[in-house]
Amino acid sequence: MSGNKDSRYGSQTERLKAMRDANNPDGVALNPIPVTQGDEVTVLYYGTLADGADQLYLHYGYGDAQRWQQTQDLRMEQTDRGWATTFQVKDTSQMNFCFKDSANNWDNNGGLDWTVGIHRGD
């Protein structure tokens, strides 16, 4: 990965390092865990699409894993640790997500996507 000293994650270098050092076999890490409504969550991706991609996007939505709602594509930023994006969690159900590159290649976890329960914070 290229060294991106101008990354907006510069102040979070240690967090991204810890996320990457977890070395999850699917190449995906979230912080914080558990995810709570209202939190800013950082998603770090270093999976199969990460090497050689010129741009990656997080595709995510909320609700039932078979019927996503409020779907969005967020542009990810390449960092020394992988591709990262941060956003505020605005729902209390569950978050479903996968990744795509600029050539429309997808990593959807073998068709299962990724699903994370969201806590209400109370």
Secondary structure, 3 states (H helix, E strand, C coil): CCCCCCCCCHHHHHHHHHHHHCCCCCCEEEECCCEECCCEEEEEECCCCCCCCCCEEEEEEECCCCCCEEEEEEECEEECCEEEEEEECCCCCEEEEEEEECCCCEECCCCCCEEEEEECCC
